[in-house]
Amino acid sequence: MRYVICALLLLFSGCAFNEHDPVHGAAAGGLALGAVGAGTGALIGAAISNGDIAASALLGAAVAVPIGIAAGAYYVSSQNERELELLNMEIGTNRDAIIANEKEILELRQSITDESFEIHPNEELGEHLFTSPSIGNYYR
């Protein structure tokens, strides 16, 4: 019993478990399903007349641990893939917004450059128009 408590403390402590690492997911799945298998095996062993409870618990754990390891590793890796897909969609959305903003900035720069060469700028575009020679120089 002492070893089970130590294993649970190591597994569920903050620095021992990483939810994004498939190895830790496999360890958690193996431990959880191993415990369920051992409990189920012990119940079956107790229900059988002249059944060995300890052997049934070990057999249940031996069958359930590999299944738990595979299930835990698969769950964590599929969760990581879903998170990666969501992040890639967000990156694509942000990239499209950045490209649209850059296009608008370039159009505004071009319109300012074009207006700076006019003799009379369009007064409706703003209250105060700066009409010095540096109006279209966006490198200053």
N, C-alpha and C positions, 0 to 999 in steps of 0.2 A: 504494500500500500504506500509505503514511503517513497518508493521509486516512481510510482504513478504520479504522486503529488509533485515530486521534483521535476518530472518530465512535463507536467502541465504548467508548472511555474516557468520553466525555461521556454516552453512553446508560446505562452501567452504574455510574456513580459514584453515591454515596449521595444526594446532594442533587439530582441531575438526574432521577431516576426516582421517580415516585409511583405505587404499585400501585393506587390507587383512582381515578386520573384516566384517563378513556377516551382522552384525547389521547396520553398517554404510552404507554398500551397499544397504540394504533394505530401510534405511532412504532416501538415495539419489534417489533410484528408485521410492519410494513412492512420494517424493516431485516432481521429474521430471514428472512422469506420471500423478500425480495429477494436475499439472499445465497444461499439455497437455489436460487432460480430462476437466478441467474447461474452458479452451479456446474453446475446441470443443463444449462443452455444451452451452457456451455463443453464439457461432456462430449459433448453431442449434436454440437456443431460439430466436435469432434475426431474423432468417429466417422464423419462424412460425408466422403467423399473430396472434396478441394478446398473444404472448408467453412471459413468464416471463424470462428475461435474467438471473437474479440472481439465480432463482430456477433451471434453466437449467444448469448454471455453477456449482452450488452446487451438483446437481445430477451427472453431468459428473465427477466432482472431487471425489465424493463418490464412483462411480463405478471404477474409474481409480486408486485410491490410493492403494487398496488392491492388485490389479494386479501389480502395480509398486513395491510394497514391496516384493511380491513373486518373481518377475522377478529380482529385484536387489539382493536379498539374493541368489537366484539360480546362478546368474552370478558370484558373488564374490566367492561362494563356489566352483563352477566348475573351476574357474580360479585358486583358491588355489590348487585344486586337480591336475590340469595340471602342475602347478609349482612343486608340490611335486613329481609327476612322473618324471619330468625332472631331479630334484635333485637326486632322487633315482637311475636313470640311470647313472648320473655322478658319484655318490658314487660307484656304481658297477664297472664302468670303472676304477676308481682310485684304487679300491680294487684289481682288476685283475692286474693292473700295479705294485702295491706294492708287491703282491704275486710273480709275475715274477721277480722283482728286488731282493726280499729276496732269492729266489731260486738261482739266479745267484750269489749272494754274498756267499751263503753257498757252492756252487760249487767251487768258487774261493778260499775260505778258505780251503776247502778240498784239492784242487790241491796244494796250498802253503804248507799245512801240509805234503802232500805226498812228495813234492819236498825237503822239509827240511830234510827228512830222507835219501835222496839219497846222494851218495858221490860226484857225479858230477851233479850239476843242469843243466838244459837245458839252454844253453847260448842264444838261439834264442828268448827267451821270453822277453828279455829286454837288454838295454845297460849296466845297472849296477844291478847286483844281490847282495843282501845283504845275505851273507851266514853264518851269526852267528847263534847260537843256538836259538835265539828268533824269527826267521823268521816265524814260524807257530803259534806263540803265539798271538792271536788276543785279548786277555784279558788284555794286558799290557796297 
